[in-house]
Amino acid sequence: MIRVCVADDQPLVRMGLRVLIDDAAHIELVGTAEDGDSALELIRSTRPDVALLDIRMPGRDGLAVLDEVVRDPGLGRTRVVMLTTFALDEYVFAALAAGASGFLVKDADPAELLRAVRVVAEGGCLLSPAVTRRVIEEFGTRRAAPRPHPQLHLLTTREREMVAWVGTGRSNDEIAAALVPSPATVRTHVGRAMLKLDARDRAQLVVFALQSGLAPGTV
């Protein structure tokens, strides 16, 4: 059973997510919150597998809650998906850099939201397919000079190459199709790179690739 909590200051959004999750198989809603402070309290008391957090909430916003979750060793198994009204909300980039496992637009298809919960609970990340490329593009234009990850030197040349491809938003299957090796081989290299860079999940690996200035063909 995947345990989920929801935090959003709009009653209609909370109600809609409650109904959706209550009707889903193998997913349990452990609570809802209407602001950041109560969201953090809820997360700490229930320790959910996935927390769906509105980026913009009164008082402590979603980013502040995310920061607390990421820094709390006791919440190491809790994954955060940010909810936003606009696909390219300016806070999305900060959320990914801070350790969010992905983001969803609030009017996303219900099936997509449930899939996101399941993917993130299994350790994956979710960058909505319709906006992934645009998010990465925008993130890239906002960053300053490359700031290589301090543990980047630990990666092999092949691992650096895989991280560069992950930074383009492509899946393991898409990377394998471009480079010829099997998806399993790509998965192995990506997994090793995540361990060496202490990446919380694939979404954070995307951020590390962009911040380090890695790009396919330049490694």
C-alpha positions in Angstrom: 0.0 0.0 0.0 1.4 3.4 -1.0 0.7 6.0 1.7 0.1 9.5 0.4 -0.6 12.9 2.0 -1.9 16.1 0.2 -1.2 19.7 1.0 -3.0 22.5 -0.9 -4.7 25.7 0.2 -7.7 25.2 -2.2 -10.5 23.1 -0.6 -11.7 22.0 -4.1 -8.2 20.7 -5.0 -7.9 18.8 -1.7 -11.4 17.3 -2.1 -10.7 16.3 -5.7 -7.4 14.6 -4.8 -9.1 12.9 -1.8 -11.8 11.4 -4.0 -9.3 10.3 -6.6 -6.9 8.6 -4.2 -9.7 7.0 -2.1 -10.9 5.3 -5.3 -7.4 4.1 -6.4 -6.2 0.6 -5.7 -3.2 0.1 -3.4 -3.0 3.8 -2.5 -4.0 5.2 0.8 -4.6 8.8 1.8 -3.2 9.4 5.2 -4.2 13.0 5.6 -4.6 16.5 4.0 -3.3 19.9 5.0 -4.3 23.4 3.9 -1.0 25.3 4.6 2.8 24.6 4.9 3.0 24.4 8.6 0.2 21.8 9.0 1.7 20.0 6.0 5.1 19.6 7.6 3.4 18.5 10.9 1.3 15.9 8.9 4.4 14.6 7.1 6.4 14.2 10.2 3.6 12.4 12.1 2.5 10.1 9.3 5.8 9.6 7.3 4.0 9.0 4.0 5.7 7.4 1.0 4.6 10.3 -1.2 3.7 13.9 -0.4 1.8 16.0 -2.9 2.6 19.6 -2.1 1.2 22.8 -3.6 4.2 25.1 -4.4 2.3 28.2 -3.4 0.7 28.1 0.0 0.2 30.7 2.7 2.8 30.9 5.4 5.4 28.3 4.9 5.2 27.5 1.1 5.8 24.2 -0.6 9.5 24.8 -1.2 10.1 25.5 2.5 8.3 22.2 3.4 10.3 20.4 0.8 13.5 21.7 2.2 12.5 20.5 5.7 11.6 17.0 4.3 14.9 16.6 2.4 17.0 17.7 5.4 15.2 15.4 7.9 17.0 12.0 8.0 13.8 10.5 9.4 12.0 11.3 6.2 14.5 9.8 3.9 11.8 7.5 2.4 9.3 10.3 1.7 9.2 11.5 -1.9 7.8 14.9 -2.8 5.8 15.8 -5.9 5.1 19.5 -6.3 1.7 20.6 -7.5 1.5 23.8 -9.6 -1.1 25.7 -11.6 1.3 26.5 -14.5 3.6 24.0 -16.3 6.5 26.5 -16.2 5.9 28.0 -12.7 9.1 29.8 -11.8 9.3 27.8 -8.6 9.4 24.5 -10.5 13.2 24.9 -11.1 14.0 25.6 -7.5 11.8 22.6 -6.4 13.8 20.2 -8.7 17.1 21.6 -7.4 15.9 21.3 -3.8 15.1 17.6 -4.2 11.6 17.2 -5.5 10.9 14.0 -7.3 8.9 15.8 -9.9 6.0 18.0 -10.4 2.4 17.9 -11.8 0.1 20.5 -13.2 -3.1 20.6 -11.1 -5.3 19.9 -14.1 -3.3 16.8 -15.1 -5.3 13.8 -16.1 -6.3 11.7 -13.1 -4.6 8.7 -14.5 -1.3 10.6 -14.9 -1.5 11.8 -11.3 -2.0 8.2 -10.0 0.8 7.0 -12.2 3.0 9.7 -10.8 2.3 8.5 -7.2 3.2 5.0 -8.1 6.4 5.9 -10.1 7.7 8.2 -7.4 6.9 5.7 -4.6 9.1 3.1 -6.5 12.0 5.5 -6.5 11.5 7.0 -9.9 10.8 10.6 -10.8 8.1 12.4 -12.7 8.6 15.3 -15.0 5.3 15.5 -17.0 6.1 14.4 -20.6 4.3 17.3 -22.1 6.6 19.8 -20.4 9.8 18.0 -19.6 11.8 19.3 -22.5 10.6 22.9 -21.9 11.4 22.7 -18.2 15.0 21.5 -18.9 15.4 24.1 -21.6 14.2 26.9 -19.3 16.3 25.6 -16.4 19.3 25.6 -18.7 18.8 29.3 -19.7 18.5 30.4 -16.1 21.6 28.8 -14.7 24.9 30.7 -14.5 28.3 29.3 -15.3 28.6 25.5 -14.8 29.2 24.4 -11.2 30.5 20.9 -11.5 29.2 18.5 -8.8 32.0 18.0 -6.2 31.9 14.3 -6.7 31.7 14.4 -10.5 35.3 13.1 -10.7 34.2 9.8 -9.2 32.2 9.0 -12.3 33.7 6.9 -15.2 33.6 8.4 -18.6 30.6 6.1 -19.5 28.8 7.2 -16.3 29.3 10.9 -17.1 28.0 10.3 -20.6 24.8 8.7 -19.2 24.3 11.5 -16.7 24.6 14.0 -19.6 21.9 12.1 -21.5 19.7 11.9 -18.3 20.0 15.7 -18.2 18.2 15.9 -21.5 15.1 14.4 -19.9 15.2 11.2 -21.8 14.2 7.8 -20.4 16.6 4.8 -20.2 14.9 3.3 -23.2 15.4 6.5 -25.2 19.0 6.8 -24.2 19.6 3.1 -25.1 18.0 3.8 -28.6 20.4 6.7 -29.2 23.5 4.9 -27.9 22.9 1.3 -28.9 23.4 -0.4 -25.5 20.5 -2.2 -23.8 18.2 -0.3 -21.4 19.5 -2.6 -18.6 23.1 -1.4 -19.3 21.9 2.3 -19.2 20.0 1.6 -16.0 23.1 0.1 -14.4 25.3 3.1 -15.3 22.7 5.6 -14.2 22.2 3.8 -10.9 25.9 3.8 -10.2 26.1 7.5 -11.0 23.2 8.3 -8.7 25.0 6.5 -5.8 28.3 8.3 -6.5 26.7 11.7 -6.7 24.3 11.1 -3.8 21.4 11.9 -6.0 18.1 11.4 -4.1 16.4 10.3 -7.4 16.5 10.7 -11.1 15.0 14.2 -11.0 17.9 15.4 -8.9 20.3 13.7 -11.3 18.8 15.9 -14.1 19.6 19.0 -12.0 23.1 17.8 -11.3 23.7 17.3 -15.0 22.5 20.8 -15.9 24.4 22.5 -13.1 27.6 20.6 -14.0 27.3 21.7 -17.6 27.1 18.1 -18.9 25.6 17.6 -22.4 25.7 14.7 -24.8 28.7 14.8 -27.1 30.7 17.1 -24.8 31.8 14.5 -22.1 
